[in-house]
Amino acid sequence: MKTEKEKAINSNKKAYFNYQIMEKIECGIQLKGTEIKALRIQGCNLSESYVKIQNKEAFICQMEIPLYKYGNIENHEPFRKRKLLLHKKEIAHINNEMERQTLSCIPLKIYLTRGLAKVLIGMGKGKKLHDKRDSIKKREANKDINRAMKYQNR
């Protein structure tokens, strides 16, 4: 079995700080010709993007793919809605979870696998201020532990 090499383009690091991610789903994304070229060269911005379901189709909104610098008049729009490639059952599952548990659906990571652009989307609840403080305390405690272990091993 061949190992699939994936080239990470961008990840949404703030998503793990602002949301408690409960479920992750990998899906494809429908791109135009200049979008995939710009994605490979310049990357994208996932910080304010989110997933929206309309007419039983999933779309990613507010994801910025910068203009392709070698493009012509047929260049793409940087902030257009892009369709996510999911099965009907997956879309129904996401929609049910979003309505039933009031979850948010946000992109976590975009990467290339075998020349195809893939998006890892996560469903999660927004964290409150005290939850964010707990995350910061845990992160600082882990840093202190790692520093102590590093100096202890010398």
GROMACS elastic network, one bead per residue, 0.5 to 0.9 nm:
[ bonds ]
;  ai    aj funct       b0    kb
    4   113     6  0.68658   500
    4   114     6  0.72044   500
    5   112     6  0.83652   500
    5   113     6  0.62415   500
    5   114     6  0.71270   500
    6   111     6  0.64405   500
    6   112     6  0.54480   500
    6   114     6  0.73142   500
    6   115     6  0.89146   500
    7   110     6  0.89547   500
    7   111     6  0.54911   500
    7   112     6  0.51300   500
    7   113     6  0.67365   500
    8    11     6  0.76401   500
    8   109     6  0.76131   500
    8   110     6  0.64208   500
    8   112     6  0.64874   500
    8   113     6  0.89324   500
    9    39     6  0.75017   500
    9    40     6  0.73479   500
    9    42     6  0.87742   500
    9    43     6  0.56747   500
    9    44     6  0.74342   500
    9   109     6  0.77632   500
    9   110     6  0.57385   500
    9   112     6  0.72502   500
   10    43     6  0.65425   500
   10    44     6  0.65183   500
   10    45     6  0.73307   500
   10    46     6  0.74509   500
   10   108     6  0.86523   500
   10   109     6  0.58509   500
   10   110     6  0.55217   500
   10   111     6  0.69434   500
   11    14     6  0.89153   500
   11    45     6  0.85461   500
   11    46     6  0.70463   500
   11    47     6  0.86592   500
   11   107     6  0.82824   500
   11   108     6  0.57162   500
   11   110     6  0.63086   500
   11   111     6  0.85560   500
   12    15     6  0.55895   500
   12    16     6  0.78191   500
   12    45     6  0.83058   500
   12    46     6  0.57490   500
   12    47     6  0.59281   500
   12   106     6  0.89811   500
   12   107     6  0.70931   500
   12   109     6  0.59843   500
   12   110     6  0.87787   500
   13    16     6  0.60237   500
   13    17     6  0.72386   500
   13    47     6  0.81704   500
   13   108     6  0.75161   500
   13   109     6  0.87425   500
   14    17     6  0.50704   500
   14    18     6  0.60583   500
   14    19     6  0.82947   500
   14    47     6  0.71410   500
   14   108     6  0.89878   500
   15    18     6  0.52045   500
   15    19     6  0.55978   500
   15    20     6  0.82586   500
   15    21     6  0.81970   500
   15    47     6  0.79431   500
   15   106     6  0.75930   500
   15   107     6  0.81758   500
   15   108     6  0.66489   500
   15   122     6  0.88399   500
   16    19     6  0.53939   500
   16    20     6  0.64636   500
   16    21     6  0.68175   500
   16   108     6  0.82955   500
   17    20     6  0.76428   500
   17   127     6  0.78233   500
   17   132     6  0.66964   500
   17   135     6  0.74724   500
   17   136     6  0.89305   500
   18   125     6  0.86095   500
   18   126     6  0.59493   500
   18   127     6  0.55488   500
   18   128     6  0.81927   500
   18   132     6  0.72688   500
   19   104     6  0.83861   500
   19   123     6  0.86392   500
   19   124     6  0.57615   500
   19   125     6  0.54190   500
   19   127     6  0.52052   500
   19   128     6  0.88641   500
   20   123     6  0.83354   500
   20   124     6  0.51461   500
   20   125     6  0.53203   500
   20   126     6  0.62765   500
   20   127     6  0.62968   500
   21    24     6  0.75593   500
   21   122     6  0.60268   500
   21   123     6  0.56944   500
   21   125     6  0.67973   500
   21   126     6  0.87418   500
   22   122     6  0.71914   500
   22   123     6  0.58136   500
   22   124     6  0.51392   500
   22   125     6  0.78293   500
   23   121     6  0.84074   500
   23   122     6  0.55929   500
   23   123     6  0.52662   500
   23   124     6  0.69832   500
   24   108     6  0.86080   500
   24   120     6  0.66586   500
   24   121     6  0.56778   500
   24   123     6  0.64406   500
   25    90     6  0.87558   500
   25   119     6  0.83164   500
   25   120     6  0.57142   500
   25   121     6  0.53188   500
   25   122     6  0.63135   500
   25   123     6  0.83577   500
   26    86     6  0.87137   500
   26   118     6  0.68768   500
   26   119     6  0.58271   500
   26   121     6  0.62819   500
   26   122     6  0.87857   500
   27    84     6  0.65671   500
   27    85     6  0.57980   500
   27    86     6  0.59481   500
   27   117     6  0.88874   500
   27   118     6  0.56966   500
   27   119     6  0.53990   500
   27   120     6  0.64069   500
   27   121     6  0.75860   500
   28    83     6  0.86944   500
   28    84     6  0.58031   500
   28    86     6  0.71133   500
   28   116     6  0.76972   500
   28   117     6  0.62350   500
   28   119     6  0.59913   500
   28   120     6  0.87031   500
   29    59     6  0.88850   500
   29    60     6  0.86612   500
   29    82     6  0.69325   500
   29    83     6  0.60022   500
   29    85     6  0.55496   500
   29    86     6  0.88761   500
   29   116     6  0.86085   500
   29   117     6  0.63010   500
   29   118     6  0.61172   500
   29   119     6  0.67868   500
   30    82     6  0.62060   500
   30    83     6  0.54365   500
   30    84     6  0.62502   500
   30    85     6  0.68548   500
   30   117     6  0.83704   500
   31    34     6  0.82142   500
   31    35     6  0.58909   500
   31    36     6  0.62756   500
   31    82     6  0.70118   500
   31    83     6  0.81277   500
   31   117     6  0.83526   500
   32    35     6  0.52379   500
   32    36     6  0.65980   500
   32    37     6  0.89397   500
   32    76     6  0.73413   500
   33    36     6  0.57398   500
   33    37     6  0.66418   500
   33    38     6  0.88955   500
   33    75     6  0.86241   500
   33    76     6  0.84912   500
   34    37     6  0.50879   500
   34    38     6  0.60635   500
   34    39     6  0.84352   500
   34    67     6  0.78938   500
   34    68     6  0.60224   500
   34    70     6  0.88638   500
   34    71     6  0.67570   500
   34    74     6  0.82016   500
   34    75     6  0.61225   500
   34    76     6  0.64361   500
   35    38     6  0.51352   500
   35    39     6  0.59423   500
   35    40     6  0.86111   500
   35    65     6  0.67049   500
   35    66     6  0.80940   500
   35    67     6  0.76617   500
   35    68     6  0.71126   500
   35    75     6  0.81330   500
   35    76     6  0.65188   500
   35    77     6  0.87679   500
   35    78     6  0.84544   500
   36    40     6  0.62065   500
   36    41     6  0.86987   500
   36    65     6  0.88843   500
   36   116     6  0.89514   500
   36   117     6  0.77222   500
   37    40     6  0.53013   500
   37    41     6  0.63838   500
   37    42     6  0.84553   500
   37    68     6  0.69056   500
   38    41     6  0.51566   500
   38    42     6  0.54777   500
   38    43     6  0.67069   500
   38    44     6  0.83701   500
   38    65     6  0.68737   500
   38    66     6  0.65587   500
   38    67     6  0.65830   500
   38    69     6  0.77996   500
   39    42     6  0.55477   500
   39    44     6  0.61881   500
   39    65     6  0.64051   500
   39    66     6  0.78188   500
   39    68     6  0.85187   500
   39   117     6  0.88710   500
   40    43     6  0.59863   500
   40   112     6  0.84720   500
   41    68     6  0.85064   500
   42    65     6  0.80179   500
   42    66     6  0.70699   500
   42    67     6  0.89196   500
   42    68     6  0.82637   500
   43    65     6  0.68088   500
   43    66     6  0.77030   500
   44    63     6  0.71820   500
   44    64     6  0.55972   500
   44    66     6  0.67183   500
   44   110     6  0.85318   500
   45    48     6  0.78267   500
   45    49     6  0.80410   500
   45    62     6  0.87256   500
   45    63     6  0.59167   500
   45    64     6  0.50807   500
   45    65     6  0.66699   500
   45    66     6  0.85283   500
   46    49     6  0.52703   500
   46    50     6  0.83318   500
   46    62     6  0.78130   500
   46    63     6  0.54021   500
   46    64     6  0.69844   500
   46   106     6  0.89370   500
   46   107     6  0.69735   500
   46   108     6  0.77801   500
   46   109     6  0.79576   500
   46   110     6  0.85264   500
   47    50     6  0.88936   500
   47    62     6  0.87323   500
   47    63     6  0.78184   500
   47   107     6  0.88789   500
   48    61     6  0.86337   500
   48    62     6  0.62245   500
   48    63     6  0.70633   500
   48    64     6  0.89684   500
   49    60     6  0.68837   500
   49    61     6  0.55428   500
   49    64     6  0.82115   500
   49   106     6  0.67084   500
   49   107     6  0.69057   500
   50    59     6  0.84654   500
   50    60     6  0.57938   500
   50    61     6  0.55482   500
   50    62     6  0.68538   500
   50    63     6  0.78023   500
   50   104     6  0.80605   500
   50   105     6  0.62245   500
   50   107     6  0.63029   500
   51    58     6  0.67775   500
   51    59     6  0.56552   500
   51    61     6  0.61575   500
   51    84     6  0.87641   500
   51   104     6  0.81110   500
   51   105     6  0.53847   500
   51   106     6  0.55169   500
   51   107     6  0.70791   500
   51   121     6  0.81050   500
   52    57     6  0.84138   500
   52    58     6  0.58131   500
   52    59     6  0.52814   500
   52    60     6  0.62593   500
   52    61     6  0.70300   500
   52   105     6  0.76431   500
   52   106     6  0.89599   500
   53    56     6  0.63309   500
   53    57     6  0.55403   500
   53    59     6  0.61474   500
   53    60     6  0.87620   500
   53    91     6  0.78167   500
   53    94     6  0.86768   500
   53    95     6  0.70199   500
   54    57     6  0.53839   500
   54    58     6  0.64233   500
   54    59     6  0.75434   500
   55    58     6  0.83589   500
   56    88     6  0.75715   500
   56    91     6  0.68887   500
   56    92     6  0.74981   500
   56    95     6  0.86534   500
   57    83     6  0.74521   500
   57    84     6  0.76858   500
   57    85     6  0.85806   500
   57    86     6  0.82443   500
   57    88     6  0.81539   500
   57    91     6  0.69593   500
   58    82     6  0.86143   500
   58    83     6  0.60235   500
   58    84     6  0.54064   500
   58    85     6  0.76142   500
   58    86     6  0.75649   500
   58    91     6  0.67639   500
   59    81     6  0.61404   500
   59    82     6  0.54389   500
   59    84     6  0.54266   500
   59    85     6  0.88578   500
   60    63     6  0.68154   500
   60    80     6  0.87554   500
   60    81     6  0.57522   500
   60    82     6  0.53390   500
   60    83     6  0.63807   500
   60    84     6  0.67273   500
   60   106     6  0.83808   500
   60   107     6  0.79534   500
   61    64     6  0.87717   500
   61    79     6  0.73967   500
   61    80     6  0.69921   500
   61    82     6  0.68276   500
   62    78     6  0.88303   500
   62    79     6  0.54835   500
   62    80     6  0.71349   500
   62    81     6  0.70959   500
   63    78     6  0.78082   500
   63    79     6  0.58633   500
   63    80     6  0.76589   500
   63    81     6  0.78157   500
   63    82     6  0.83940   500
   64    77     6  0.87992   500
   64    78     6  0.51768   500
   64    80     6  0.79648   500
   65    68     6  0.86290   500
   65    76     6  0.87825   500
   65    77     6  0.81439   500
   65    79     6  0.69390   500
   65    80     6  0.89692   500
   66    69     6  0.86147   500
   66    76     6  0.87646   500
   66    77     6  0.82922   500
   66    78     6  0.53807   500
   66    79     6  0.85318   500
   67    70     6  0.87201   500
   67    71     6  0.76196   500
   67    75     6  0.68444   500
   67    76     6  0.66660   500
   67    77     6  0.72798   500
   67    78     6  0.61601   500
   68    71     6  0.51934   500
   68    72     6  0.85930   500
   68    75     6  0.68354   500
   68    76     6  0.79490   500
   69    72     6  0.85196   500
   69    75     6  0.89995   500
   70    75     6  0.89457   500
   71    74     6  0.69691   500
   71    75     6  0.53696   500
   71    76     6  0.86397   500
   72    75     6  0.56733   500
   73    76     6  0.88264   500
   76    79     6  0.89367   500
   76    80     6  0.82720   500
   77    80     6  0.56691   500
   79    82     6  0.88438   500
   84   119     6  0.83125   500
   86    89     6  0.82020   500
   86    90     6  0.61942   500
   86    91     6  0.64372   500
   87    90     6  0.52328   500
   87    91     6  0.63699   500
   87    92     6  0.86928   500
   88    91     6  0.51396   500
   88    92     6  0.61219   500
   88    93     6  0.85462   500
   89    92     6  0.50557   500
   89    93     6  0.60663   500
   89    94     6  0.86106   500
   90    93     6  0.50064   500
   90    94     6  0.61603   500
   90    95     6  0.85365   500
   91    94     6  0.51262   500
   91    95     6  0.60699   500
   91    96     6  0.85397   500
   92    95     6  0.50736   500
   92    96     6  0.60467   500
   92    97     6  0.85584   500
   93    96     6  0.51765   500
   93    97     6  0.61635   500
   93    98     6  0.85460   500
   94    97     6  0.52177   500
   94    98     6  0.60745   500
   94    99     6  0.86448   500
   94   105     6  0.80587   500
   94   123     6  0.79738   500
   95    98     6  0.51251   500
   95    99     6  0.62262   500
   95   100     6  0.84884   500
   96    99     6  0.52476   500
   96   100     6  0.58019   500
   96   101     6  0.81881   500
   97   100     6  0.51683   500
   97   101     6  0.56141   500
   97   102     6  0.70872   500
   97   103     6  0.65722   500
   97   123     6  0.83222   500
   98   101     6  0.58343   500
   98   104     6  0.63113   500
   98   105     6  0.74521   500
   98   123     6  0.79100   500
   98   124     6  0.89306   500
   99   102     6  0.52268   500
   99   103     6  0.72104   500
  100   103     6  0.79612   500
  101   125     6  0.85453   500
  102   124     6  0.87418   500
  102   125     6  0.74157   500
  103   123     6  0.60994   500
  103   124     6  0.52352   500
  103   125     6  0.51181   500
  103   126     6  0.78492   500
  104   122     6  0.81446   500
  104   123     6  0.55810   500
  104   124     6  0.54489   500
  104   125     6  0.60746   500
  104   126     6  0.74010   500
  105   121     6  0.67582   500
  105   122     6  0.56981   500
  105   124     6  0.66019   500
  105   125     6  0.88556   500
  106   120     6  0.87733   500
  106   121     6  0.55784   500
  106   122     6  0.55084   500
  106   123     6  0.65330   500
  106   124     6  0.81186   500
  107   110     6  0.77058   500
  107   119     6  0.67034   500
  107   120     6  0.59125   500
  107   122     6  0.61018   500
  107   123     6  0.88023   500
  108   119     6  0.74821   500
  108   120     6  0.55020   500
  108   121     6  0.53478   500
  108   122     6  0.62020   500
  109   118     6  0.83583   500
  109   119     6  0.57933   500
  109   120     6  0.51249   500
  109   121     6  0.71574   500
  110   117     6  0.70858   500
  110   118     6  0.57485   500
  110   120     6  0.63092   500
  110   121     6  0.88960   500
  111   116     6  0.82513   500
  111   117     6  0.58044   500
  111   118     6  0.54385   500
  111   119     6  0.65221   500
  111   120     6  0.83424   500
  112   115     6  0.57432   500
  112   116     6  0.53042   500
  112   118     6  0.59794   500
  112   119     6  0.87742   500
  113   116     6  0.52240   500
  113   117     6  0.64914   500
  113   118     6  0.69602   500
  114   117     6  0.85279   500
  127   130     6  0.80191   500
  127   131     6  0.57446   500
  127   132     6  0.64999   500
  128   131     6  0.52983   500
  128   132     6  0.65024   500
  128   133     6  0.89039   500
  129   132     6  0.51687   500
  129   133     6  0.63847   500
  129   134     6  0.88307   500
  130   133     6  0.50040   500
  130   134     6  0.63246   500
  130   135     6  0.87570   500
  131   134     6  0.50630   500
  131   135     6  0.63513   500
  131   136     6  0.87917   500
  132   135     6  0.50167   500
  132   136     6  0.63238   500
  132   137     6  0.87051   500
  133   136     6  0.50961   500
  133   137     6  0.62305   500
  133   138     6  0.86931   500
  134   137     6  0.50505   500
  134   138     6  0.61812   500
  134   139     6  0.85749   500
  135   138     6  0.52032   500
  135   139     6  0.61561   500
  135   140     6  0.86483   500
  136   139     6  0.51199   500
  136   140     6  0.61576   500
  136   141     6  0.85699   500
  137   140     6  0.51924   500
  137   141     6  0.61015   500
  137   142     6  0.86278   500
  138   141     6  0.50698   500
  138   142     6  0.61552   500
  138   143     6  0.86419   500
  139   142     6  0.51844   500
  139   143     6  0.63051   500
  139   144     6  0.87952   500
  140   143     6  0.50712   500
  140   144     6  0.62926   500
  140   145     6  0.86926   500
  141   144     6  0.51151   500
  141   145     6  0.62028   500
  141   146     6  0.86296   500
  142   145     6  0.50474   500
  142   146     6  0.61048   500
  142   147     6  0.85652   500
  143   146     6  0.51377   500
  143   147     6  0.61590   500
  143   148     6  0.86446   500
  144   147     6  0.51104   500
  144   148     6  0.61835   500
  144   149     6  0.86130   500
  145   148     6  0.51268   500
  145   149     6  0.61307   500
  145   150     6  0.85443   500
  146   149     6  0.50619   500
  146   150     6  0.60498   500
  146   151     6  0.87151   500
  147   150     6  0.50602   500
  147   151     6  0.63488   500
  147   152     6  0.85386   500
  148   151     6  0.53204   500
  148   152     6  0.60168   500
  148   153     6  0.87007   500
  149   153     6  0.61963   500
  149   154     6  0.89370   500
  150   153     6  0.54693   500
  150   154     6  0.69158   500
  151   154     6  0.54596   500
